[in-house]
Amino acid sequence: MTRRPETLLVLGKDTMRLQFGDAELARLRATARLGDPLWTDELASAPVRARLAEVEVLLTSWGCPPLGKEVLRAAPNLRAVLHAAGSVRDHVGPAVFDRGLLVTTAAGANAEPVAQYTLGAILWAFKKVPFLAADARAFREDWRYRDRRGELSGRDRTVVLVGFSRVGRRVAALLRLLELARVLVVDPVADPAEIRAAGAEPAGLAEALPQADVLSLHAPSLPETRHMIGAAELAALPPGAVLINTARGALVDTAALEAACGEGGLHAVLDVTEPEPLPAASPLYDLPNVVLTPHVAGSLGTETRRMTAEALGELERYAAGLPPRAPVTRHSLAVQA
């Protein structure tokens, strides 16, 4: 039997306007009991603490404060934290799992626009389109610049995906659907059988790098993945290779990347960097073999409501006593973004 759990939205003011329009609020009201305040971006004031004492579900998104022990003590009836965005690292910690709370994520919905951006970058990388566009400004009518970048030929192309994450899996699926390239997947915790079932081949990083016409990063930012792509890894890539990073800037050693791209043999498409944004003096801004975009691969604008819909779906399943579609556990969080 479907219940209507007491629910509080916890997210930033701008995020509230972005992710919850009339349709989303109507769906929320049909599923849950809502009090005053309906939403909050803080968890310390007396009115919010009074609400916390009643709520069973927190529906969270960007701007949610950390759910530490003190907050959890103020919410004795809390049973679930349903996140209408991707990573829950900023607000979910050990105390949440110690309480045995259900945690879910809408990262699956956010994976789609990131995968689409990545696919577009790969397609352009095959013909070096963004880098030739930069050259056109410098060489103008002298089309000999075209031969400086080269083109990756048909079935000889190899794309290496580092991380068989939600995004990595989706990119692999798109490449398989379009029959665009041979795909190698580097992920030490992924099941090799699942990688093969996706039409890709499992590989180690050292083995894969010299084969990579395109190296696309989809790994989480963890202590063990920090700067996993450094000077040695960049040097192992073949001349003319393209590095695409839509994951986390910390996966790449920025100083090593500046040096490798500065030499001209490596191309890069970077939606994320370390630091973000880069300092104004970074040479990456001025190199014609580098494309920088301001962290736009993930959900923007009304795209974010796809994640809202995912979280509301989890709320509806929770209210109906059904299992979640995208739970986050203590173990899975250790290897997720």
Secondary structure by P-SEA (a helix, b strand, c coil): ccccccccccccaaaaaacccaaaaaaaaacccccccccccccccaaaaaaaacccccccccccccccaaaaaacccccbbbbccccccccccaaaaaabbbbbbaaaaaaaaaaaaaaaaaaaaacaaaaaaaaaaaccccccccccccccccccbbbbbccccaaaaaaaaaaaaacccbbbbbcccccaaaaaaacbbbbccccccccccbbbbbccccccccccccaaaaaacccbbbbbccccccccaaaaaaaaaaaccccccccccccccccccccccccccccccccccccccccaaaaaaaaaaaaaaaaacccccccccaaaaaacc
